[in-house]
Amino acid sequence: MVRHSKGYRNRTRKLLRKSPRERGMIPLSRILREYKEGERVAIKIDPSVHKGQPHRRFHGRTGVIIGKRGRAYIVRVLMGGYEKTIIARPEHLRPLEA
């Protein structure tokens, strides 16, 4: 038998799929958006951009920006009582209205 592949994006066929109206190029405002430290963001993975994608377990979570690393942002996410630090590019982040 062939062994089941356990890649980084396995079992994401439904999770990382755009609706027909969302397809195509993403707006530049999403790429050029600057976030400040302490700002709350929602993590919504854009499947058309492979660079700087967080792991699929963080899709739909909210976090706080704690720093910047190159073009990407360092985001602190609470998961099950633990603090996780992830690095994601702004294409995969959305601002939360507070």
N, C-alpha and C positions, 0 to 999 in steps of 0.2 A: 504493500500500500504506500501511497504518497503521503508524506508527513504534512500536516496542516501548517500553512504559512502564518507566522505570528509577527508580521511587520508592524511598522509604526502606525499605519493607517488601516489596520485590519478591522473588519466589521464596521465600516463607516459608510457603506453604500447609501443608507437612508439618512444618517446623521449629517454627513457632509455633502449635501445635495442642494443646489440652488433651484428656486422656482423658475419657470420659463421667463418671467418678467425681470428677474434679477440677473440673468445671464449677460455675458459680455464683459467689457472692461469696467473696472470699479471706478467710482468718482475720485478725482485727484484730491478732493478735500479730505477724504478719509486717510490718504497716504501722508498728506502734509500737515495733518492735525497735530498740534503740540499739546502734550499733557503735562500738568504740573505735579510736583510731589504732593501726595495726600489726596489727589483726585480719585474719585471712585469710578471704576470702569466695568463694563460688561464684556465678557470674553465671548465673542461669536466668531468662530473660525471661518475664514473665507476660503473655500476649497480651490478657487482658481489661482490663489497665491500660495506657493509651496514654501517659500522662504519665511522663516520666523514663525512657523505655526506651533502653537502649544499642543500638547498631547490632547487627544480627543476626550479624555476624562474631565478636562477643564472647560469644555464647550458648554455655554449657558451659565457659567458661574460668574460671580462678581468679585472684584478685588480692588486693592488700593495700590496706586503707583508709588513705588518707594525709590525709584531711581531710573537712570537711563544708561544704556550700554550700546554705544554706536547709534544706529538708527532705532534699535529696539528699546523697549521699556521693561523694567523689572517690576513685576506685579506680585503682591502678597495676597494669597488666597487662603481662606480658612476651609479645611476639609476634615470633617469628623473630629474636631477638637485639635487638629494639628495645623500649623502654619506652613504653607508651601510657598516657595518662591519660584516663579516661572518667568521666562524671558520670552516676550512676544513682540512682534512688530505692530505698528499702529493699524495695519490693514485688518487685524484680527481683534481690535479693541473698539468699543463704542462708549461714548461718555454717558454717565448716568445723571439724570436730572435729580438734584437733591432738594 
